Amino acid sequence: MSDLVTVTDRGLYCEPGDFYIDPWLPVSQAVITHAHGDHARRGSGRYLTTFQGLQVLKTRMDPEAVIDTVSYGENLTMNGVNLSLHPAGHILGSAQVRVEFQGEVWVVSGNYKLAPDATCERFVPLVCNTFITECTFGLPIYHWPSQVSVIDEINRWWRANCDEERASVIFAYSLGKAQRIIAGVDASIGPIFCHGAVERVNADYRASGVLLPETLYVGQAHGKKNWKGALIVAPPSANGTPWMRKFGDISTAFVSGWMQVRGTRRRRAVDRGFVISDHADWPGLVSAIQATHAERVLATHGRTGPMVRWLQESGIDAAPLHTEFIGERDDVEIDAVEEGEADA
């Protein structure tokens, strides 16, 4: 049998089912793993996503986009191909795509993490013949600390800034990371304000049933607002812009898996770096791959070489898969332009 999922000039394509998974050019039928800008692009005829991910995807698509939804684990048949979406644990509504045809099972993971997250469904391993895995942090140096310990660090940093009458500005990706932080911090420390790009996504999360503490849109603060003691959540693209001047005396921080690498905080020109990622670290990638019992693994997103070598040395048929997916970037937010993040 030929490969059930192949890379074409428009994206990952399942020929028997005649659908694409996270296509990077317009197609007639797109199956979307999650709403980040490198996976959900405008212009396709129809989209399929999870029910949980509908609100965030609608915000990213054109108003006339046709979006169908399924619940996690619900089976569909497309031209004789069995298709279902399963939790990936990446962000709200994120999914792995399970494709089955003539006894062959492939799973396209999209982006995923294994750590618990109150703002999205937890990753569920799927047994398959071929597993397409991300490798954004596919180096053995990446081992994430527990989210609880990092959130405690953020709370201590915020309290210390309150004591020194500073505002705390924390940079985090607008879709997923920001909401994870907002849901985790101690909201009794002070008010939480958000950049417009973050607050728009907050509304989508709340509409999808995710519980978040009260947040306020920065643009609705009237007059000369006293920002002392506030936590201000903004996308990385806001760092160093004129928008920041209004807050006066501030301490800044960036939240990303890249903060585990010495020197990244300095390049980001922030005071603190906190290690939280919505992608699996090296042990998470290894654990997820092993849980699939896949005979073949195709690796995409970034650091594929070390993972492919490790898998081959472990006796698994593995190879890199070249796609246009970006994964988490340490130099630019992948969906900054489409979110209109210049709008504060």
C-alpha positions as CSV (number, residue, x, y, z in Angstrom):
1,M,0.0,0.0,0.0
2,S,1.2,3.5,-0.8
3,D,1.5,6.1,2.0
4,L,-1.9,7.0,3.4
5,V,-0.8,10.6,4.1
6,T,1.7,12.3,1.8
7,V,3.2,15.8,1.5
8,T,2.0,17.8,-1.5
9,D,2.5,21.4,-2.6
10,R,-0.7,22.3,-0.6
11,G,0.0,20.3,2.5
12,L,-0.5,16.9,4.1
13,Y,-2.9,15.0,1.8
14,C,-4.9,11.8,2.3
15,E,-5.6,10.7,-1.3
16,P,-8.1,7.9,-0.6
17,G,-10.2,10.3,1.6
18,D,-9.5,13.4,-0.6
19,F,-8.9,15.7,2.3
20,Y,-5.9,17.7,3.6
21,I,-4.7,18.1,7.1
22,D,-3.6,21.6,8.1
23,P,-3.0,22.7,4.4
24,W,-0.9,25.7,3.8
25,L,-2.8,26.6,0.6
26,P,-6.5,26.7,0.0
27,V,-8.1,23.3,-0.7
28,S,-11.7,21.9,-0.9
29,Q,-11.6,20.0,2.4
30,A,-9.3,20.9,5.3
31,V,-9.0,19.0,8.5
32,I,-7.6,21.3,11.2
33,T,-5.6,20.1,14.2
34,H,-5.7,23.5,15.9
35,A,-6.1,27.2,15.3
36,H,-2.5,28.5,15.3
37,G,-1.6,30.4,12.2
38,D,0.8,27.8,10.7
39,H,-1.9,25.1,10.9
40,A,-5.1,27.0,10.2
41,R,-5.0,29.1,7.1
42,R,-7.7,31.0,5.3
43,G,-9.3,30.3,1.9
44,S,-10.3,26.6,2.0
45,G,-13.8,25.4,0.9
46,R,-14.7,23.6,4.1
47,Y,-13.0,23.1,7.4
48,L,-13.3,20.3,10.0
49,T,-12.3,20.8,13.6
50,T,-13.3,19.8,17.1
51,F,-16.4,21.2,18.7
52,Q,-14.1,22.5,21.5
53,G,-12.0,24.4,19.0
54,L,-14.8,26.0,17.0
55,Q,-14.7,29.5,18.7
56,V,-11.0,30.0,18.4
57,L,-11.0,28.8,14.8
58,K,-13.9,31.0,13.8
59,T,-12.0,34.0,15.0
60,R,-9.0,33.2,12.8
61,M,-11.0,32.4,9.6
62,D,-12.9,34.6,7.2
63,P,-16.5,35.4,8.2
64,E,-17.9,33.2,5.4
65,A,-15.7,30.2,6.2
66,V,-17.7,26.9,6.4
67,I,-16.6,25.1,9.5
68,D,-17.9,21.6,10.5
69,T,-17.2,20.2,13.9
70,V,-17.0,16.8,15.6
71,S,-16.6,15.7,19.2
72,Y,-13.3,14.1,20.3
73,G,-13.4,10.4,19.3
74,E,-16.4,10.7,17.0
75,N,-15.9,8.7,13.8
76,L,-16.5,10.1,10.3
77,T,-16.2,8.4,7.0
78,M,-14.8,10.3,4.0
79,N,-14.7,8.3,0.7
80,G,-14.3,5.0,2.7
81,V,-11.6,6.4,5.0
82,N,-12.3,6.4,8.7
83,L,-11.4,9.7,10.3
84,S,-11.5,10.9,14.0
85,L,-10.0,13.7,16.1
86,H,-8.5,13.0,19.5
87,P,-7.1,15.3,22.2
88,A,-3.5,16.6,21.6
89,G,-3.2,18.7,24.8
90,H,-1.6,21.6,22.9
91,I,-4.3,24.4,23.2
92,L,-8.1,24.6,23.4
93,G,-9.6,22.3,20.8
94,S,-6.3,20.9,19.6
95,A,-6.5,17.4,18.1
96,Q,-4.5,14.5,16.7
97,V,-6.0,13.2,13.4
98,R,-6.5,9.5,13.2
99,V,-6.9,8.1,9.7
100,E,-7.7,4.4,9.0
101,F,-8.1,2.8,5.6
102,Q,-7.9,-0.9,4.6
103,G,-6.5,-1.9,8.0
104,E,-3.8,0.7,8.0
105,V,-3.8,3.4,10.8
106,W,-2.0,6.7,10.6
107,V,-2.0,9.4,13.3
108,V,-1.0,13.0,12.5
109,S,-0.3,14.6,15.9
110,G,-0.3,18.3,15.0
111,N,1.3,20.0,18.0
112,Y,1.0,18.3,21.4
113,K,2.1,18.3,25.0
114,L,1.6,15.7,27.8
115,A,1.5,18.0,30.8
116,P,-1.9,18.7,32.4
117,D,-3.5,22.0,31.4
118,A,-6.7,23.4,32.9
119,T,-7.6,25.2,29.6
120,C,-7.6,22.2,27.3
121,E,-8.2,18.5,27.1
122,R,-5.2,16.3,28.0
123,F,-3.2,14.4,25.3
124,V,-4.5,10.9,24.6
125,P,-2.0,8.4,23.1
126,L,-3.3,6.5,20.0
127,V,-2.0,3.1,18.8
128,C,-1.1,3.3,15.1
129,N,1.1,1.9,12.3
130,T,2.6,5.3,11.3
131,F,2.8,8.3,13.6
132,I,3.6,11.8,12.4
133,T,5.1,13.7,15.3
134,E,6.2,17.2,15.9
135,C,9.8,17.8,17.2
136,T,9.7,21.5,18.1
137,F,11.8,20.8,21.2
138,G,13.4,17.6,19.8
139,L,16.7,17.9,21.7
140,P,17.6,16.0,24.9
141,I,18.4,19.3,26.7
142,Y,14.7,20.2,26.9
143,H,13.2,18.9,30.2
144,W,10.3,21.1,31.4
145,P,9.9,21.9,35.2
146,S,6.4,21.3,36.6
147,Q,3.9,23.9,35.7
148,V,3.0,24.3,39.4
149,S,6.6,25.3,40.3
150,V,6.8,27.8,37.4
151,I,3.4,29.4,38.2
152,D,4.7,29.7,41.8
153,E,7.7,31.6,40.4
154,I,5.5,33.9,38.4
155,N,3.3,34.6,41.4
156,R,6.4,35.5,43.5
157,W,7.8,37.7,40.8
158,W,4.4,39.5,40.5
159,R,4.1,40.0,44.3
160,A,7.7,41.4,44.5
161,N,6.8,43.9,41.8
162,C,3.7,44.9,43.7
163,D,5.8,45.5,46.8
164,E,8.1,47.7,44.7
165,E,5.1,49.5,43.1
166,R,5.8,48.3,39.6
167,A,3.6,46.8,36.9
168,S,4.4,43.2,35.8
169,V,4.3,42.7,32.0
170,I,4.4,39.1,30.9
171,F,4.8,38.2,27.2
172,A,3.1,35.0,26.1
173,Y,1.6,33.7,22.8
174,S,-1.9,35.1,22.5
175,L,-3.7,31.8,21.7
176,G,-3.1,29.1,24.3
177,K,-0.1,30.2,26.4
178,A,-1.7,33.4,27.6
179,Q,-4.8,31.7,28.8
180,R,-2.9,28.9,30.5
181,I,-1.0,31.5,32.5
182,I,-4.1,33.6,33.3
183,A,-5.9,30.4,34.5
184,G,-2.9,29.4,36.7
185,V,-1.8,32.6,38.5
186,D,-3.1,33.8,41.8
187,A,-5.6,36.5,40.8
188,S,-5.9,37.8,44.3
189,I,-2.4,39.4,43.9
190,G,-3.8,42.2,41.8
191,P,-5.8,43.1,38.6
192,I,-5.0,41.3,35.4
193,F,-5.0,43.4,32.2
194,C,-4.6,42.1,28.7
195,H,-3.5,43.3,25.3
196,G,-6.3,43.3,22.7
197,A,-5.0,40.3,20.9
198,V,-5.0,38.3,24.2
199,E,-8.4,39.6,25.4
200,R,-10.1,38.6,22.1
201,V,-8.9,35.0,22.6
202,N,-9.9,35.1,26.3
203,A,-13.5,35.8,25.1
204,D,-13.3,32.7,22.8
205,Y,-12.1,30.5,25.7
206,R,-14.9,31.7,28.0
207,A,-17.5,31.1,25.2
208,S,-16.1,27.6,24.9
209,G,-16.6,26.9,28.6
210,V,-13.1,27.5,29.9
211,L,-13.0,29.2,33.3
212,L,-10.7,32.2,33.5
213,P,-10.4,34.8,36.3
214,E,-11.6,38.3,35.5
215,T,-9.4,40.2,33.0
216,L,-9.6,43.7,31.7
217,Y,-8.8,45.1,28.3
218,V,-5.9,47.6,28.5
219,G,-7.6,49.8,26.0
220,Q,-10.6,50.3,28.3
221,A,-8.5,51.8,31.1
222,H,-9.5,55.5,31.2
223,G,-7.3,58.5,31.8
224,K,-3.9,58.2,33.5
225,K,-4.4,54.7,34.9
226,N,-2.2,53.7,37.8
227,W,-0.7,50.4,36.7
228,K,1.2,49.6,39.8
229,G,0.6,46.1,41.0
230,A,-1.1,45.0,37.8
231,L,-0.3,42.0,35.8
232,I,-0.4,42.8,32.1
233,V,-0.5,39.9,29.6
234,A,0.7,40.7,26.1
235,P,1.9,38.9,23.0
236,P,5.7,38.9,22.3
237,S,5.2,41.3,19.4
238,A,4.3,44.0,21.8
239,N,7.7,44.1,23.4
240,G,9.7,47.2,22.6
241,T,6.7,49.0,21.0
242,P,5.3,52.4,21.9
243,W,2.3,50.6,23.4
244,M,4.5,49.7,26.4
245,R,5.2,53.3,27.4
246,K,1.9,53.8,29.1
247,F,2.7,51.4,32.0
248,G,5.5,53.5,33.6
249,D,7.8,51.6,35.9
250,I,7.6,47.9,34.8
251,S,9.3,44.5,35.1
252,T,9.1,42.3,32.1
253,A,9.0,38.5,31.6
254,F,8.7,36.1,28.7
255,V,7.1,32.6,29.0
256,S,8.3,30.0,26.6
257,G,10.1,26.7,26.5
258,W,13.0,28.6,24.9
259,M,13.6,30.2,28.3
260,Q,15.4,27.0,29.3
261,V,18.3,27.9,26.9
262,R,20.8,30.3,28.5
263,G,21.0,33.5,26.6
264,T,17.5,33.5,25.2
265,R,16.2,35.9,27.9
266,R,18.9,38.3,27.0
267,R,18.0,38.2,23.3
268,R,14.4,38.9,24.2
269,A,15.4,41.9,26.3
270,V,13.3,41.0,29.3
271,D,14.0,40.9,33.0
272,R,12.8,37.3,33.7
273,G,12.2,34.1,31.7
274,F,9.8,31.4,32.8
275,V,9.8,27.9,31.3
276,I,6.4,26.9,30.2
277,S,5.7,25.4,26.8
278,D,2.6,24.1,25.0
279,H,4.9,21.6,23.2
280,A,6.3,18.3,24.5
281,D,9.8,18.3,25.8
282,W,12.3,15.5,24.9
283,P,10.9,13.0,27.5
284,G,7.4,13.9,26.5
285,L,8.1,13.3,22.8
286,V,9.8,9.9,23.6
287,S,6.9,8.9,25.8
288,A,4.2,9.9,23.3
289,I,5.9,8.1,20.4
290,Q,6.5,4.9,22.4
291,A,2.9,4.9,23.5
292,T,1.7,4.7,19.9
293,H,3.6,1.4,19.3
294,A,4.1,2.7,15.8
295,E,6.3,0.7,13.4
296,R,7.1,3.9,11.5
297,V,7.6,7.5,12.8
298,L,7.8,10.6,10.6
299,A,9.2,13.7,12.4
300,T,8.4,17.3,11.5
301,H,8.7,20.8,13.1
302,G,12.2,21.9,13.8
303,R,14.5,19.6,15.6
304,T,13.9,16.4,13.6
305,G,17.5,15.2,13.2
306,P,18.3,14.1,16.7
307,M,14.9,12.5,17.2
308,V,15.1,10.6,13.9
309,R,18.6,9.3,14.9
310,W,17.5,8.3,18.4
311,L,14.4,6.4,16.9
312,Q,16.5,4.6,14.3
313,E,19.0,3.6,17.0
314,S,16.1,2.2,19.0
315,G,15.1,0.0,16.1
316,I,12.2,2.1,14.8
317,D,11.7,3.0,11.1
318,A,12.0,6.8,11.3
319,A,12.5,9.7,8.8
320,P,12.1,13.5,8.7
321,L,9.0,14.9,7.0
322,H,9.5,18.3,5.5
323,T,6.5,20.6,5.9
324,E,5.8,24.3,6.3
325,F,4.7,23.9,9.9
326,I,6.7,26.1,12.2
327,G,6.0,25.1,15.8
328,E,6.9,27.5,18.6
329,R,9.4,30.1,17.6
330,D,11.9,31.9,19.8
331,D,12.1,34.9,17.4
332,V,8.6,35.7,16.2
333,E,5.0,34.8,17.1
334,I,3.8,32.7,14.1
335,D,0.3,34.2,14.1
336,A,1.1,37.8,15.0
337,V,0.1,39.4,11.7
338,E,-3.3,37.7,11.4
339,E,-4.2,38.5,15.0
340,G,-3.7,42.2,14.3
341,E,-1.5,42.5,17.4
342,A,-0.5,46.1,16.6
343,D,-4.0,46.9,17.8
344,A,-3.6,47.4,21.6
